[in-house]
Amino acid sequence: MLTYVPDARAEFYGGPVIVEAARRLPHVAFRVMGGAGTWCREVPDNVEFLGWVDDPAAAYSCANCVVRMVEHDSIGGTAVEGLLFGRRVLYSQPLEHTVHIERTADSLVNALESAEADARAGRLGPDAEAAEWARREFDHVSRFALLAERLRAAVAQRSDG
């Protein structure tokens, strides 16, 4: 399981809930990008804080599940990156191709147990459909082209008015 929890905003990113889930699932490896875990007083043995990760590709490649458990979000980078790598994404906000979870340890534990059962049954491989959807939906070239088009239209409308 891979997630992102920066030290300065651990509560916002669901850090305490994630650590509680780790305590309840001691056989599951929890890898946390974004901080050293300075906010966590007693780190369970199955939690590894990776600190800031310049190139997270290896971390995503090794993960079976990606968790983004934020209070609110537009569309979180961790969720999008998880989808781009074809990983199952457990997300506290509704987004296509993700598993929507509540910001509770119970919800996270249940979703991780379900993922574990799917892995044992051979149903947790990379999701090519989700990855392709994310590539189309979040392609930065087309998104910036659309933004530039809208800005040009807004400028043209102002000069006409």
C-alpha positions in Angstrom: 0.0 0.0 0.0 1.4 3.4 -1.0 0.2 6.8 0.2 1.3 10.4 0.6 1.3 12.2 3.9 3.5 15.3 4.4 4.6 15.9 7.9 3.1 19.4 8.1 -0.4 18.2 7.1 -0.7 14.7 8.4 -4.2 15.1 9.8 -5.5 16.6 6.5 -4.0 13.7 4.5 -5.4 11.0 6.9 -2.2 10.1 8.5 -3.6 9.0 11.9 -6.3 6.9 10.2 -3.7 5.3 7.9 -1.5 4.4 10.9 -4.5 3.0 12.7 -5.3 0.8 9.7 -1.6 -0.3 9.6 -1.9 -1.4 13.3 -4.9 -3.5 12.4 -3.3 -5.0 9.4 0.3 -5.9 10.6 0.9 -8.2 7.6 0.3 -5.4 5.1 3.3 -3.1 4.2 2.3 0.6 4.4 4.7 2.9 2.5 4.3 6.6 3.0 5.7 9.3 0.7 6.0 13.0 1.5 7.5 13.0 5.0 9.6 11.4 7.7 6.6 10.7 9.9 7.6 13.2 12.6 3.9 13.4 13.5 3.6 9.7 14.3 4.6 8.9 17.9 4.7 5.1 17.7 5.4 3.9 14.2 4.2 0.3 13.6 6.7 -2.1 12.2 4.8 -2.4 8.9 4.9 1.4 8.2 7.8 2.9 6.2 8.2 6.6 5.8 10.0 7.3 2.5 10.4 11.1 3.0 10.2 13.2 -0.1 10.4 11.1 -3.2 11.8 12.9 -6.3 10.8 10.2 -8.7 8.0 8.1 -7.3 7.7 5.8 -10.3 9.4 2.9 -8.5 7.2 3.3 -5.5 4.0 3.2 -7.6 5.4 0.3 -9.6 5.9 -1.8 -6.4 2.5 -0.9 -4.9 -0.7 -3.0 -5.2 -2.9 -0.2 -3.9 -2.6 3.5 -3.6 -4.5 5.4 -0.9 -5.5 9.1 -0.9 -7.4 9.9 2.2 -7.8 13.7 2.3 -10.4 15.9 3.9 -11.3 17.5 0.5 -9.6 17.7 -2.9 -10.0 18.9 -6.4 -8.3 15.9 -8.0 -5.4 14.6 -6.1 -2.1 13.9 -7.8 -1.6 10.7 -5.8 -4.9 9.4 -7.1 -4.1 10.3 -10.7 -0.6 8.9 -10.5 -1.9 5.7 -9.0 -4.4 5.4 -11.9 -1.7 6.1 -14.5 0.3 3.2 -13.1 -2.9 1.0 -13.3 -3.0 0.6 -9.5 -6.2 0.2 -7.5 -6.8 3.6 -5.9 -8.7 3.9 -2.6 -9.8 7.5 -2.5 -11.8 9.6 0.0 -13.3 11.6 -2.9 -15.4 10.2 -5.7 -13.5 9.8 -9.0 -14.0 7.4 -11.8 -11.9 4.1 -11.7 -11.2 4.5 -8.0 -12.7 2.8 -4.9 -14.5 5.5 -2.8 -13.7 5.0 0.9 -14.7 7.0 4.0 -12.0 8.6 6.1 -12.2 6.0 8.8 -9.9 3.1 9.7 -12.8 0.7 9.3 -13.4 1.8 5.7 -9.7 1.6 4.8 -9.1 -1.8 6.5 -12.2 -3.2 4.7 -11.0 -1.9 1.3 -7.4 -3.2 1.9 -8.8 -6.6 2.9 -10.9 -6.7 -0.2 -7.8 -5.8 -2.3 -5.8 -8.5 -0.5 -8.5 -11.1 -1.3 -8.5 -10.0 -5.0 -4.7 -10.3 -5.1 -4.9 -13.9 -3.8 -7.6 -14.6 -6.4 -5.4 -13.1 -9.2 -7.8 -10.1 -9.7 -5.5 -7.2 -8.6 -3.2 -6.9 -11.6 -2.6 -3.5 -13.3 -5.8 -2.0 -14.6 -5.1 -1.0 -18.2 -8.5 0.5 -18.7 -8.1 2.9 -15.7 -4.5 3.8 -16.8 -5.7 4.6 -20.3 -8.6 6.7 -18.9 -6.2 8.6 -16.7 -3.9 9.2 -19.6 -6.7 10.7 -21.7 -8.4 12.6 -18.9 -5.3 14.1 -17.3 -3.0 14.6 -20.3 -1.2 17.8 -19.6 -0.7 18.8 -23.2 -4.4 18.6 -24.1 -5.4 20.2 -20.7 -3.1 23.2 -21.3 -4.2 23.5 -24.9 -7.8 23.7 -23.7 -6.9 26.2 -21.0 -5.1 28.4 -23.6 -8.1 28.2 -25.9 -10.4 29.3 -23.1 -8.1 32.1 -22.1 -7.9 33.3 -25.7 -11.7 33.3 -25.9 -12.0 35.3 -22.6 -9.5 37.9 -23.9 -11.4 38.1 -27.2 -14.7 38.5 -25.4 -13.3 41.4 -23.3 -11.9 43.2 -26.3 -15.2 42.8 -28.1 -17.2 44.2 -25.2 
